[in-house]
Amino acid sequence: MEFAYDNNIRWRFTDADKLPRTFWILFFWVLLLPINLIPIKIYGKIEAVVGYFKMLVLCGLIILMLIIADGNARRGQNRIGFSGAWNSTNGPFLNEFQLGARTISGPAGQFLLTLNVLSAALFSYVGMEIVAVAVGEAKYLDQAKSPESIKVGTRKIYIRVIVLYLASIIAMSFPVWSTNPNLKRDPRLHDGFEKSESATSPFLIAIIEAGIPILPHILNAFFVFSGFASAVNSLYVSSRILYSLAKRDMGIPSAAVGTGWIVALVSIVGIWQEPSEVFRKFSTNAVVSAQIVNCCICLSYIRYYRHLRQLENQVAPDKLRASNNLYAYKSHFQPVRAIFGFIGCAFVILTNGLPAMLKKPVDAGGIVASYISVFLFASLALFYALKEARSYKAGKIKDFEIQYRLPGSERRGDLPLDSSLGIKENIKAFGSWILVYL
């Protein structure tokens, strides 16, 4: 990748004299297996440390983006400031969408740009449901403490990710405007070579344009580390899902881990094709597949909510009703949120292939990547419906149990401020509440 500064100083990094791409793909592929065979307690602690490290790096990058925007580390340059990133010229919702050699402008261009950004954002949020997968290996899943742990774990992930993502997007928009040419991978702009995914990172562009040495290499290493950590998580999730389809038990599902590990060899496709193009197709497919899963989750919750209400009206006393504050999985504005989620995910599934269809010539590979998961899912569902025709119907839920929360002294994630206590005790309670979500 290469950048040219305004004063004609060029920053260039090539891998021509480095180890071949095949080596790195196979190296990380081999490393995936032993990590996922580590005992779950140790694996969980490692993941916690890695998560904290990534959060610290992201917080540091957010601060650095603000410093670059306010001061600009390069000598002889005017201050970038914070206003230019949000005007009609350099801000969000541009009027043109580039599809290869074709440019679509006006409302249609804005709509396609929004779809493109939405797809990229949803790819970043793939895996948010990992708490539900990890719960299957909880030691005390059947005990009363489980609902509290699930609730707190879910809130932790969503609070951290949403806050850090929003803060990083806002911070990086100040030094790197949406019209920055280095954000594009167009080979015509870069000596005939298409730029890699990491080379178009706004963080990396801001650091390089600010003239900060060494840090771009460190940031590239962090991108590799973060991508590998995501691969480890993906193998963990896929293996547990495969295993849970067979039975529920404790321990490491070695056969399922091995199956997912072998599938990871598909990454070797990047040897023969441009890695950035392969990544875009896989990310498109991952987004559609994730939204299919989310649609199923939303539909499952809507059905769960309906049966819960029916059960409440039949047998549940007032203190165990889901509308009561003691209910363990209390969620506001339901089932409207689940319905909204289902409609939104279905919209993404249907429209994800539009950019590939509008290209000239039509991007057949992009269309296949966008919709092959839909046909596979529909085929599997139809096959199961035909095979299990007698039992394939929405029946009544049996053995439906309503959970309720623990006594106030044992709850986690609540802010138990008491006016009868002193200031010192309430400050201590507030600090403990903050630590729960950190």
BELKAJO-V301101 format. One record per backbone hydrogen bond with DSSP energy under -0.5 kcal/mol. NH is the residue of the N-H (numbers start at 1). CO is the residue of the C=O. E is the energy in kcal/mol with one decimal. If there is no record, write none. Layout:
nh	co	e
NH	CO	E
NH	CO	E
//
This chain:
nh	co	e
3	11	-2.3
5	3	-0.5
5	9	-2.9
8	5	-1.7
11	3	-2.5
12	10	-0.5
13	1	-2.6
18	15	-1.3
23	20	-0.6
24	20	-1.2
25	21	-2.1
26	22	-2.4
27	23	-2.5
28	24	-2.3
29	25	-1.9
30	26	-2.5
31	27	-1.8
32	28	-1.2
33	29	-0.7
33	30	-0.6
34	30	-0.8
35	31	-1.2
36	32	-1.8
37	33	-0.8
37	34	-0.6
38	35	-1.2
43	39	-2.7
44	40	-2.5
45	41	-1.8
46	42	-2.4
47	43	-2.5
48	44	-2.0
49	45	-2.1
50	46	-2.7
51	47	-2.6
52	48	-2.3
53	49	-2.3
54	50	-2.4
55	51	-2.1
56	52	-2.3
57	53	-2.3
58	54	-2.4
59	55	-2.5
60	56	-2.3
61	57	-2.3
62	58	-2.2
63	59	-2.1
64	60	-2.3
65	61	-2.5
66	62	-1.7
67	63	-2.1
68	64	-2.7
69	65	-2.3
70	66	-2.2
71	67	-2.9
72	67	-0.7
72	68	-1.3
77	74	-1.0
81	69	-3.0
86	83	-1.3
87	84	-0.9
91	87	-1.9
97	104	-2.8
99	97	-0.5
99	102	-3.7
102	99	-2.2
104	97	-2.7
105	103	-0.5
106	95	-1.1
109	105	-0.5
110	106	-2.1
111	107	-2.5
112	108	-2.3
113	109	-2.4
114	110	-2.3
115	111	-2.2
116	112	-2.5
117	113	-2.6
118	114	-2.6
119	115	-2.3
120	116	-1.8
121	117	-2.6
122	118	-2.6
123	119	-1.9
124	120	-1.4
125	121	-1.1
126	123	-0.9
128	125	-1.5
130	127	-1.6
131	128	-0.6
132	129	-1.0
133	129	-1.0
134	130	-2.6
135	131	-1.9
136	132	-0.6
136	133	-0.9
137	134	-1.8
138	135	-2.1
141	138	-1.0
143	140	-1.5
146	143	-1.4
149	145	-1.8
150	146	-2.7
151	147	-2.3
152	148	-2.5
153	149	-2.6
154	150	-2.4
155	151	-2.3
156	152	-2.6
157	153	-1.9
158	154	-2.1
159	155	-2.8
160	156	-2.5
161	157	-2.5
162	158	-2.3
163	159	-2.1
164	160	-2.5
165	161	-2.8
166	162	-2.3
167	163	-2.4
168	164	-2.5
169	165	-2.4
170	166	-2.3
171	167	-2.5
172	168	-2.6
173	169	-1.2
174	170	-0.6
174	171	-1.0
175	171	-0.7
176	172	-1.5
177	175	-0.6
178	90	-1.8
180	177	-1.8
183	180	-1.7
184	181	-1.5
189	186	-1.9
190	187	-1.2
192	187	-2.1
193	190	-2.1
200	196	-0.6
200	197	-1.2
201	198	-1.6
205	201	-2.6
206	202	-2.5
207	203	-2.1
208	204	-2.5
209	205	-2.8
210	206	-1.4
211	208	-1.5
212	207	-2.0
213	211	-0.6
215	213	-3.2
216	212	-0.5
217	214	-1.0
218	214	-1.6
219	215	-2.8
220	216	-2.1
221	217	-2.1
222	218	-2.0
223	219	-2.2
224	220	-2.0
225	221	-2.5
226	222	-3.0
227	223	-2.5
228	224	-2.3
229	225	-2.3
230	226	-2.0
231	227	-1.9
232	228	-2.2
233	229	-2.1
234	230	-2.6
235	231	-2.3
236	232	-2.1
237	233	-2.7
238	234	-2.7
239	235	-2.3
240	236	-2.0
241	237	-2.3
242	238	-2.2
243	239	-2.2
244	240	-2.7
245	241	-1.4
246	242	-0.5
246	243	-1.3
247	243	-2.3
249	247	-0.6
253	251	-0.5
254	252	-1.8
257	253	-2.6
258	254	-2.5
259	255	-2.1
260	256	-2.4
261	257	-2.3
262	258	-2.1
263	259	-1.9
264	260	-1.3
265	262	-1.7
266	263	-2.0
267	264	-1.8
268	265	-2.3
269	266	-1.9
270	267	-1.8
271	268	-2.1
272	269	-1.2
273	269	-1.5
277	274	-0.7
278	274	-2.2
279	275	-2.9
280	276	-2.0
281	277	-1.9
282	278	-2.5
283	279	-2.9
284	280	-2.2
285	281	-2.2
286	282	-2.6
287	283	-2.4
288	284	-2.1
289	285	-2.6
290	286	-2.5
291	287	-2.1
292	288	-1.9
293	289	-2.0
294	290	-2.4
295	291	-2.4
296	292	-2.0
297	293	-2.3
298	294	-2.7
299	295	-2.5
300	296	-2.5
301	297	-2.4
302	298	-2.4
303	299	-2.2
304	300	-2.6
305	301	-3.3
306	302	-2.0
307	303	-2.3
308	304	-2.4
309	305	-2.2
310	306	-1.9
311	307	-2.5
312	308	-2.4
313	309	-2.0
314	310	-0.9
315	311	-2.8
316	311	-1.2
320	317	-1.5
321	318	-1.3
324	321	-1.7
327	324	-1.8
328	403	-0.7
330	327	-1.2
334	331	-0.6
337	333	-2.0
339	335	-2.4
340	336	-2.8
341	337	-2.5
342	338	-2.2
343	339	-2.4
344	340	-2.6
345	341	-2.5
346	342	-2.4
347	343	-2.2
348	344	-1.9
349	345	-2.2
350	346	-2.2
351	347	-1.9
352	348	-1.3
354	351	-1.6
357	353	-1.8
358	354	-2.1
359	355	-0.7
363	356	-2.2
364	362	-1.4
367	363	-1.9
368	364	-2.4
369	365	-2.3
370	366	-1.6
371	367	-1.8
372	368	-2.2
375	371	-1.7
376	372	-2.3
377	373	-2.5
378	374	-2.5
379	375	-2.4
380	376	-2.4
381	377	-2.5
382	378	-2.4
383	379	-2.6
384	380	-2.4
385	381	-2.2
386	382	-2.2
387	383	-2.4
388	384	-2.8
389	386	-0.8
392	388	-1.8
393	391	-1.9
395	393	-1.2
401	399	-0.6
403	401	-0.5
405	326	-3.2
410	407	-2.4
411	407	-0.6
411	408	-0.8
416	414	-0.9
417	415	-1.8
421	418	-1.5
426	422	-2.0
427	423	-2.5
428	424	-2.1
429	425	-2.2
430	426	-2.4
431	427	-2.4
432	428	-2.2
433	429	-2.0
434	430	-2.1
435	431	-2.1
436	432	-1.5
437	433	-1.0
438	434	-0.7
438	435	-0.5
//
